Each structure stands twice: as C-alpha cells, then as structure tokens.
Amino acid sequence: MLKAATQAADHRERAVDRPVFPVDGDLDQARARLGALADEPTPAEAALDQLVAAMEPLIVVSTGPRYFGFVTGGALEAASAADVLTTGWDQLAFNATSSPAAALVEEVAGGWLKELLGLPSAASFGFATGAQGASTVCLAAARHWALAQAGWDVERDGLAGAPPLRVVANEERHATIDRSLRLLGLGAAALEPVAADDQGAIDVEALAAALDRGRPGPTIVCLQAGNVNSGAFDDIGAASDAAHAHGAWVHVDGAFGLWAAANPGTCHLTTGIEAADSWATDGHKWLNVPYDCGYVFCARPDAHEAAMSYTAAYLTGQGANGLRGPSDYVLESSRRARGFATWAALRQLGRRGVADLVERCCALARRFAEQLAAVSGVRVVNEVVLNQVLVSFGDDERTDRVVDRVQRSGECWMGATTWHGRRLMRISVSSGRTTEADVDRSVHAIVAAHRGL
Ligand SMILES: *Cc1c(COP(=O)(O)O)cnc(C)c1O
C-alpha cells in the first residue's frame, strides 16, 4: 500500500517531463504482461509490480501540465492524497450508519460548493460519478416534479399512461442530456431542440417561441453553462424567466462552465443561474479532483428526495446522528466516499484559489488563441469566453493531420472535434498545473506540426 502510494506520488511528479501521451505504448506487450487468469494466488506486492510494469507504458499523463484533451482537468495534490486515504479507509458512503465520516464530510463540502457556485443555500445536493450521473438525477427530480404538477405519481405508476412530458433544450446540448432522457424513459426523440447562436448559446426568443407553440403541460427546459466545444453560455437568467413563465422546470448542465460562477472575472457568464431548479457539474474537470466526481444540486429538495430515496428493512440509518443519507441524493446505493477528495480540494484552494484556478485557465486559453491566431494559415474560430479554444488549420483533412502530429509529438495532447460542420482542434485548459511556459511550448509544437505539413 505504501509502495503504491509512493509510486502514485512519483508519477505525479514526473508528469511534468514525460511524453503526454504514451505514443510508444505497445498494447500487445502490455496485454502479455497482464497475463492470463492464474489458478494460484500471487503475493500482493508481486501482483502490484506486475500491474505497474504492464500499465506504466500506457498511462496518459493527464495529471501533467500539457494535457488539453476533453475537459479533463488536473488532480490537485490534496485531493489526490485524500483519494488515496479514501481507498485506505474504504468507507461505504451509503448513509450515516455505514459511515458517519463520509456522510458528514459530504454535508460540509456540499455546503461549501453551494456557496462557491452561488446556488441557493436551501438546495439539496448529491455527490455523483460525474455530470452525466448528476444530470440524470436532476432530470429524474424534474420528471417527478413536472408530472406531480399534472397529478401523476411517476415513481409509483411509471410512465405508461402518464401525461406527455415536453423536454426543450439547446440544439447544442451535451450528448449526455440525451442519454439521461433515454435512461429516464422519456426518450431522446421526445426532445425539442431550440436554435443556438453562432457560438452555441441558446436563442432565448426561439426558446420562448417554442414554449408558446407547443401544448401546455409538464415541461422541462435544459440549459447549458459552458458549451463543450466553444465554452459559450446560455443566457440562463433570461432563458429561465421564459421557461418559468411557462411553468417549466429549468435544468442547467454546467459540467465545467458552472465554475465560472466562482471567479469574479467570469461570474458575469452565469448571471441568473440561481433562478434554475437544478444544476449538474463536475468535480473531476475544473475543480481538479481526481476521477470520478460530480455534483447534483436541486432547488426543490422534496422532488430530489422523492425521485431518489429508497429504503429496505435492513437499511437503517438514513438520518442517523442528524446527518442526511448521501445515497438518497444520487443513483448509487453502495458508493465511494467522494466527499473526502472534494473537501481536500476546497480546503487546499480556498475561495481565492478556486477563483485563481478558473481565471488562470481562461487567461492561458486566451494566450493559446492569441499566439495561434498570429500564425499564417491558422484560425481561431470561437470567441474565447472561457477555457475552450477551437482552431482550424485550413481544410478538415489538414486540421486532422495537424492534430494527429501534435498528439504523436508527446509534447502536449489536444483532441479534435466537429463543430458547425468543420473539423477543428479543440483545446481545453483546465489543469491547475499549466503555466504560460507550458502554453508557449505547446504552441511551438502545434506550429511545428502545421509548418511541417
Ligand atoms: C463533460 C461534460 C458532461 C458529462 O460529464 P461527465 O463528467 O463525463 O459525466 C456533460 N456536459 C458537459 C457540458 C460536459 O462538458
């Protein structure tokens, strides 16, 4: 155990200089090293040595400062160390009887999160696996509430025969919203897409018109804080007003963008978020908590609990010691104690540290955009309002080739996307370890790939 913790710490230290992607990793060799299922036991230390030898050459160095793929985020020192403790403590974070510590730390950290993000202090919350899980919980609460308004008990009677439920969302919503709707039995096809502007923010007039046009009745509106490609924000205040005027529930997917609210330099982007009914965000992206960790918030605790809580004769202890049962607010029953790492991240950073993390990543994204836009043949195609930068290197094929070359260089790693019909390099700055020098070194690698073609 001690050796593994030391190896994990050593990996984090070496992350600064290692190739960012395991370009020379050999899958066949690693598979052979993992071996076949053995008949006999192996001593723990030998098993671990074998695992490290097999896997080390394939590890993506996303804890390092030049990983810009997806919106991966780094992993803070205190949060990573707390996650090692979480493994050692091995708490069952089901309720306050199975682990008073896990229940208490979630209660405290959940309160801190609401304060930081400017959400209503009375909102209920849950620690989920990520924004996908969080949105699924939020939309289950929304489904409960909207159908209850129409006199239908969906938890008891299911959806067969229920009043039709409208779901209206930004056409550029994240694909996880569709998956949540599938899982909740509402069906992805039930979703009514609303036009977005050229940056991907919902057209509020089009939203109001769509709500006017359709039949009145139970309705959920899904908004977005932070488009996964461009970083654009829906005007959540205005869109919420339009939705509430139609009696709809407003859900905000703010997987990474909700963190703009915690920084004075970017909080104008989230104006009006407190008016929504539910919010989903991630800890493992911009807060730099290790995987996996997401958060659910709900302005209507009754709906949240009605949709999620359950009990069985042997499962005593919800509400023991005056503590809430964490599993009443998420999809999982037995679950990892995610509160320790979140508490440690928030303690390490404090309010100012969270704001600085967001501010610095945004400034570094602008630095990427300014340097790349100055190179002939390169275009930054989005307004860099947050931490996301979309770059074209000419036609689609050429852009894909540049991305491929950069990824193979091992200098840095960024993915590609298709946005508004074009292939683009997608840069996401979301690690607290990234410095100006890392951006400059990465731009150098990108320009070399571009000029080398
Ligand atoms: C990443 C992301 C999600 C999904 O979050 P997971 O943590 O992968 O579950 C949802 N919405 C947006 C906007 C995202 O960026």
The ligand as an ORCA input file, in Angstrom:
! r2SCAN-3c Opt
* xyz 0 1
  C     -18.102     16.505    -19.648
  C     -19.465     17.044    -19.845
  C     -20.607     16.304    -19.477
  C     -20.506     14.888    -18.962
  O     -19.780     14.864    -17.778
  P     -19.141     13.514    -17.205
  O     -18.316     14.016    -16.094
  O     -18.344     12.921    -18.334
  O     -20.244     12.632    -16.775
  C     -21.828     16.899    -19.622
  N     -21.948     18.133    -20.103
  C     -20.895     18.884    -20.481
  C     -21.104     20.273    -20.993
  C     -19.603     18.356    -20.356
  O     -18.540     19.096    -20.697
*
